[in-house]
Amino acid sequence: MDDGLPWHVIEQDGSVSEQSTEELAIRIREGSVSSSSYIWRAGMSDWLLVGQIPGLRSPPEMSNDVPSLTGDEDTGKPWRAWLRNVRRVLRRNMQRLEERVRRIFKPRS
């Protein structure tokens, strides 16, 4: 995506800055330019959001560390604790949803 043309970025204070693709990529990773920031460069018909340009979207930072889970680390199956937690949260959310539906559709006397 880097053909040497500079990118023009509308900053938070409304000013416009000029950056190379490499500089822009660094700012996107650091978060000082977000997917909702407007950018433009020669050849584009209009300003676009950073998130609309596939080559500039940065993937979320990934970690190789497995998060610590309580309960089953000793057995070597930490996913079981995670799955129990997901089921618990889903049950609780389903109960809340059912209560809301009952209140909405409660027969009037």
Residue frames as a rotation matrix with the C-alpha (Angstrom) as fourth column:
MET 1
0.565 0.825 0.000 0.00
0.825 -0.565 0.000 0.00
0.000 0.000 -1.000 0.00
ASP 2
0.377 -0.473 -0.796 2.99
0.202 -0.797 0.569 2.33
-0.904 -0.376 -0.205 0.29
ASP 3
0.489 -0.194 0.851 3.49
0.868 0.014 -0.496 4.06
0.084 0.981 0.175 -3.03
GLY 4
-0.544 -0.838 -0.051 5.32
0.832 -0.530 -0.165 6.99
0.111 -0.132 0.985 -1.43
LEU 5
-0.194 0.546 0.815 2.35
0.151 -0.804 0.574 9.35
0.969 0.235 0.073 -1.41
PRO 6
-0.979 -0.182 0.093 1.81
-0.053 -0.216 -0.975 11.09
0.197 -0.959 0.202 1.93
TRP 7
-0.152 0.939 -0.308 -1.37
0.861 0.279 0.425 10.67
0.485 -0.201 -0.851 3.96
HIS 8
-0.677 0.081 0.732 -3.18
-0.284 -0.946 -0.158 13.73
0.679 -0.315 0.663 5.29
VAL 9
-0.404 0.460 -0.790 -4.78
0.792 0.609 -0.051 13.14
0.458 -0.646 -0.611 8.70
ILE 10
0.136 0.500 0.856 -7.35
-0.236 -0.822 0.518 15.34
0.962 -0.272 0.006 10.41
GLU 11
-0.780 -0.522 -0.344 -6.07
0.237 0.262 -0.936 15.57
0.579 -0.812 -0.080 13.98
GLN 12
-0.186 0.727 -0.661 -8.27
0.977 0.210 -0.045 15.80
0.106 -0.654 -0.749 17.08
ASP 13
-0.312 0.023 -0.950 -7.74
0.434 -0.886 -0.164 19.57
-0.845 -0.464 0.267 17.24
GLY 14
0.713 0.700 -0.045 -8.95
0.226 -0.290 -0.930 19.95
-0.664 0.653 -0.365 13.64
SER 15
0.158 -0.734 -0.661 -5.54
-0.796 -0.491 0.355 20.58
-0.585 0.469 -0.662 12.11
VAL 16
0.989 0.107 -0.106 -4.28
-0.150 0.732 -0.665 18.48
0.006 0.673 0.739 9.20
SER 17
0.182 -0.967 0.178 -0.94
-0.600 0.034 0.799 16.67
-0.779 -0.253 -0.574 9.38
GLU 18
0.629 -0.098 -0.772 0.99
-0.699 0.364 -0.616 14.90
0.341 0.926 0.161 6.63
GLN 19
0.135 -0.564 0.815 2.52
-0.700 0.528 0.481 11.47
-0.702 -0.635 -0.323 7.25
SER 20
-0.570 -0.370 -0.734 4.10
-0.763 0.570 0.304 8.59
0.306 0.733 -0.607 5.43
THR 21
0.376 0.704 -0.602 2.37
-0.416 0.709 0.569 5.21
0.828 0.037 0.560 5.43
GLU 22
-0.218 -0.560 -0.799 4.93
0.517 0.629 -0.581 3.94
0.828 -0.540 0.152 7.97
GLU 23
-0.960 -0.126 0.250 4.36
-0.110 -0.650 -0.752 6.90
0.257 -0.750 0.610 10.33
LEU 24
-0.176 0.976 0.128 0.59
-0.884 -0.214 0.416 6.51
0.433 -0.040 0.900 10.00
ALA 25
0.280 0.236 -0.930 0.79
-0.011 0.970 0.242 2.77
0.960 -0.057 0.275 10.75
ILE 26
-0.676 -0.585 -0.448 2.77
0.475 0.119 -0.872 3.50
0.563 -0.802 0.197 13.92
ARG 27
-0.845 0.396 0.360 0.22
-0.520 -0.766 -0.378 6.12
0.127 -0.506 0.853 15.05
ILE 28
0.151 0.917 -0.369 -2.64
-0.677 0.368 0.637 3.67
0.720 0.154 0.676 14.40
ARG 29
0.024 -0.227 -0.974 -0.91
0.415 0.888 -0.197 0.99
0.909 -0.400 0.115 16.52
GLU 30
-0.881 -0.433 -0.192 -0.24
0.362 -0.355 -0.862 3.52
0.305 -0.829 0.469 19.28
GLY 31
-0.118 0.943 -0.312 -3.85
0.988 0.080 -0.133 4.71
-0.100 -0.324 -0.941 19.19
SER 32
-0.508 -0.080 -0.857 -3.17
0.214 -0.976 -0.036 8.38
-0.834 -0.201 0.513 18.40
VAL 33
-0.592 0.475 -0.650 -4.98
-0.803 -0.278 0.528 7.81
0.070 0.835 0.546 15.08
SER 34
-0.455 0.504 0.734 -8.12
-0.225 0.732 -0.643 5.70
-0.862 -0.457 -0.220 15.38
SER 35
-0.699 0.260 0.666 -10.32
0.670 0.564 0.483 3.88
-0.250 0.784 -0.568 12.88
SER 36
0.424 0.906 0.019 -12.69
0.875 -0.404 -0.268 6.86
-0.235 0.130 -0.963 13.10
SER 37
-0.086 -0.538 -0.839 -10.02
0.069 -0.843 0.533 9.41
-0.994 -0.012 0.110 12.08
TYR 38
0.909 0.412 0.066 -10.41
0.123 -0.114 -0.986 10.95
-0.398 0.904 -0.154 8.64
ILE 39
-0.180 -0.983 -0.037 -7.54
0.104 -0.056 0.993 10.62
-0.978 0.175 0.112 6.15
TRP 40
0.923 0.381 -0.051 -6.92
0.005 -0.145 -0.989 11.53
-0.384 0.913 -0.136 2.52
ARG 41
-0.214 -0.975 -0.064 -4.18
0.085 -0.083 0.993 11.33
-0.973 0.207 0.101 -0.07
ALA 42
-0.356 0.010 -0.934 -3.73
-0.829 -0.464 0.311 12.15
-0.430 0.886 0.173 -3.74
GLY 43
-0.878 0.081 -0.471 -5.86
-0.270 0.729 0.629 9.95
0.395 0.680 -0.618 -5.94
MET 44
-0.653 0.700 -0.288 -8.73
0.726 0.473 -0.499 9.65
-0.213 -0.535 -0.817 -3.47
SER 45
-0.330 0.611 0.720 -12.00
0.505 -0.530 0.681 11.36
0.797 0.588 -0.134 -4.35
ASP 46
0.489 0.542 0.684 -12.87
-0.345 -0.600 0.722 12.23
0.801 -0.589 -0.106 -0.74
TRP 47
-0.474 -0.562 0.678 -11.75
-0.839 0.053 -0.542 11.93
0.269 -0.825 -0.496 2.87
LEU 48
0.290 0.520 -0.803 -12.31
-0.152 0.854 0.498 8.45
0.945 -0.022 0.327 4.33
LEU 49
0.741 -0.044 0.670 -12.22
-0.666 0.085 0.741 6.95
-0.090 -0.995 0.034 7.80
VAL 50
-0.360 -0.933 0.017 -9.06
-0.932 0.361 0.042 4.99
-0.045 -0.001 -0.999 8.56
GLY 51
-0.381 0.274 0.883 -11.27
-0.299 0.867 -0.398 1.95
-0.875 -0.416 -0.249 9.26
GLN 52
0.719 0.689 -0.093 -12.57
-0.272 0.156 -0.950 2.05
-0.639 0.708 0.299 5.67
ILE 53
0.438 -0.663 -0.607 -9.12
-0.829 -0.038 -0.558 1.42
0.347 0.748 -0.566 4.20
PRO 54
0.982 0.096 -0.164 -8.27
-0.042 0.950 0.310 -2.29
0.185 -0.297 0.937 4.61
GLY 55
0.331 -0.935 -0.126 -4.50
0.500 0.287 -0.817 -1.85
0.800 0.208 0.562 4.27
LEU 56
-0.369 -0.481 0.795 -4.40
-0.339 -0.727 -0.597 0.56
0.865 -0.490 0.105 7.20
ARG 57
0.678 0.652 0.339 -6.54
-0.569 0.173 0.804 -1.29
0.466 -0.738 0.488 9.70
SER 58
-0.492 -0.868 0.058 -4.35
-0.690 0.349 -0.635 -2.67
0.531 -0.353 -0.771 12.42
PRO 59
0.144 0.528 -0.837 -5.27
0.171 0.819 0.547 -6.00
0.975 -0.222 0.028 13.99
PRO 60
0.833 0.159 0.530 -5.74
-0.467 -0.311 0.828 -6.03
0.297 -0.937 -0.185 17.76
GLU 61
-0.228 -0.956 0.186 -2.64
-0.900 0.134 -0.414 -6.80
0.371 -0.261 -0.891 19.75
MET 62
0.728 0.426 -0.537 -2.46
-0.256 0.895 0.365 -10.52
0.636 -0.128 0.761 20.41
SER 63
0.073 -0.682 0.728 -0.75
-0.996 -0.008 0.092 -12.16
-0.057 -0.731 -0.680 23.32
ASN 64
-0.155 -0.198 -0.968 0.73
-0.371 0.920 -0.129 -15.63
0.916 0.339 -0.216 23.48
ASP 65
-0.942 -0.178 0.283 0.04
-0.318 0.214 -0.924 -15.76
0.104 -0.961 -0.258 27.20
VAL 66
-0.314 0.856 -0.410 -2.87
0.429 0.513 0.743 -17.94
0.847 0.057 -0.529 28.24
PRO 67
-0.116 0.304 0.946 -5.02
-0.667 -0.729 0.153 -16.07
0.736 -0.613 0.287 30.74
SER 68
-0.968 -0.249 0.000 -5.10
-0.150 0.582 -0.799 -17.49
0.199 -0.774 -0.601 34.20
LEU 69
0.007 0.995 -0.104 -8.31
-0.463 0.095 0.881 -19.33
0.886 0.042 0.462 35.04
THR 70
-0.438 -0.115 0.891 -9.39
-0.896 0.137 -0.423 -20.47
-0.074 -0.984 -0.163 38.45
GLY 71
0.464 0.751 0.470 -10.30
-0.785 0.594 -0.175 -24.02
-0.411 -0.288 0.865 39.26
ASP 72
0.937 0.068 0.344 -8.77
0.061 0.934 -0.351 -26.34
-0.345 0.350 0.871 36.70
GLU 73
0.532 -0.800 -0.279 -5.20
-0.815 -0.393 -0.425 -25.17
0.230 0.454 -0.861 36.11
ASP 74
-0.178 -0.646 0.742 -3.86
-0.813 0.521 0.259 -28.10
-0.554 -0.558 -0.618 38.09
THR 75
0.315 0.375 0.872 -5.64
0.077 0.906 -0.417 -30.63
-0.946 0.199 0.256 35.86
GLY 76
-0.754 -0.647 0.113 -4.23
0.194 -0.055 0.979 -29.14
-0.628 0.760 0.168 32.66
LYS 77
-0.426 0.689 0.586 -7.72
0.860 0.109 0.498 -28.28
0.279 0.717 -0.639 31.40
PRO 78
-0.812 0.069 -0.580 -8.20
0.266 -0.841 -0.472 -24.56
-0.520 -0.537 0.664 32.08
TRP 79
-0.851 0.524 -0.044 -10.80
-0.265 -0.355 0.897 -24.37
0.454 0.774 0.441 29.31
ARG 80
-0.337 0.761 -0.554 -13.26
0.723 0.586 0.366 -26.19
0.603 -0.278 -0.748 31.59
ALA 81
-0.375 0.163 -0.913 -13.28
0.745 -0.534 -0.401 -23.31
-0.552 -0.830 0.079 34.08
TRP 82
-0.916 0.017 -0.401 -13.72
-0.225 -0.849 0.479 -20.87
-0.332 0.529 0.781 31.21
LEU 83
-0.707 0.677 -0.206 -16.61
0.053 0.342 0.938 -22.90
0.706 0.652 -0.278 29.79
ARG 84
-0.265 0.603 -0.752 -18.32
0.956 0.266 -0.123 -23.08
0.126 -0.752 -0.647 33.20
ASN 85
-0.588 -0.024 -0.809 -18.03
0.340 -0.914 -0.220 -19.31
-0.734 -0.405 0.545 33.49
VAL 86
-0.939 0.260 -0.227 -19.48
-0.322 -0.428 0.844 -18.77
0.123 0.866 0.486 30.00
ARG 87
-0.480 0.798 -0.364 -22.43
0.503 0.591 0.631 -21.05
0.718 0.119 -0.685 30.79
ARG 88
-0.307 0.329 -0.893 -23.07
0.899 -0.206 -0.386 -19.21
-0.311 -0.921 -0.233 34.07
VAL 89
-0.776 -0.032 -0.629 -23.04
-0.060 -0.990 0.124 -15.82
-0.627 0.134 0.767 32.34
LEU 90
-0.858 0.478 -0.187 -25.35
-0.186 0.051 0.981 -17.08
0.479 0.877 0.045 29.57
ARG 91
-0.350 0.750 -0.562 -27.83
0.833 0.523 0.180 -18.50
0.429 -0.405 -0.807 32.11
ARG 92
-0.397 0.150 -0.906 -27.87
0.647 -0.655 -0.391 -15.22
-0.652 -0.741 0.163 34.04
ASN 93
-0.881 0.043 -0.472 -28.38
-0.313 -0.799 0.513 -13.18
-0.355 0.599 0.717 30.87
MET 94
-0.724 0.657 -0.212 -31.15
0.158 0.456 0.876 -15.50
0.672 0.600 -0.434 29.69
GLN 95
-0.276 0.621 -0.734 -32.93
0.961 0.166 -0.221 -15.14
-0.015 -0.766 -0.642 33.05
ARG 96
-0.573 0.014 -0.820 -32.72
0.204 -0.966 -0.159 -11.35
-0.794 -0.258 0.550 32.80
LEU 97
-0.935 0.222 -0.276 -34.06
-0.334 -0.291 0.896 -11.43
0.118 0.931 0.346 29.25
GLU 98
-0.535 0.771 -0.345 -36.98
0.591 0.633 0.500 -13.67
0.604 0.064 -0.794 30.25
GLU 99
-0.306 0.397 -0.865 -37.84
0.820 -0.352 -0.451 -11.29
-0.484 -0.848 -0.218 33.11
ARG 100
-0.765 -0.018 -0.643 -37.86
-0.193 -0.947 0.256 -8.31
-0.614 0.320 0.721 30.75
VAL 101
-0.854 0.477 -0.209 -40.06
-0.108 0.231 0.967 -10.12
0.510 0.848 -0.146 28.24
ARG 102
-0.380 0.734 -0.563 -42.51
0.889 0.459 -0.001 -11.07
0.258 -0.501 -0.826 31.01
ARG 103
-0.420 0.190 -0.888 -42.70
0.473 -0.789 -0.392 -7.43
-0.775 -0.584 0.242 32.15
ILE 104
-0.885 0.036 -0.465 -43.26
-0.374 -0.648 0.663 -6.18
-0.278 0.760 0.587 28.62
PHE 105
-0.610 0.645 -0.460 -45.94
-0.282 0.366 0.887 -8.71
0.740 0.671 -0.041 27.74
LYS 106
-0.950 0.272 -0.153 -47.54
0.240 0.323 -0.915 -8.87
-0.200 -0.906 -0.373 31.18
PRO 107
-0.329 0.904 0.275 -51.32
0.715 0.048 0.697 -9.16
0.617 0.426 -0.662 30.78
ARG 108
-0.886 0.091 0.455 -53.14
-0.282 -0.885 -0.371 -6.07
0.369 -0.457 0.809 31.98
SER 109
-0.681 0.659 -0.319 -55.96
0.731 0.586 -0.350 -6.56
-0.043 -0.472 -0.881 34.43
